[in-house]
C-alpha cells in the first residue's frame, strides 16, 4: 500500500516522546510523527504492518505553524502531523 507512490514504511517518521505521551503509554496509546499527507486509514495500515499489532483507533492533529526570526529574516518552523494510535 502506498500514498502517492511512497512506501508504507516512510509514512511513520519517528515516535514522539513528551511528558504527555509517556502518560499515554500507560493506557496503550502511542504517538508518532507521520507524513503530513497521510490519512488515518493509511496510518492504521502502516502501524499494523510495521509493528504487527491491531489498531483500535487513530487520532491525528496537525501542529500549528510557528514563526521564527533569524536576524532580520522571518521564517517558519516546519510542521509535522502527530498520530496517536
Buried (B, 14 or more C-beta within 10 A) or exposed (E): EEBEEEEBEEBBBEEBEEEEBEEBEEEEBBBBBBBEEBBBEBBBBBBBBEEEEEBEEBEBEEEEEEEEEEEEEEEEEEEBBBBBB
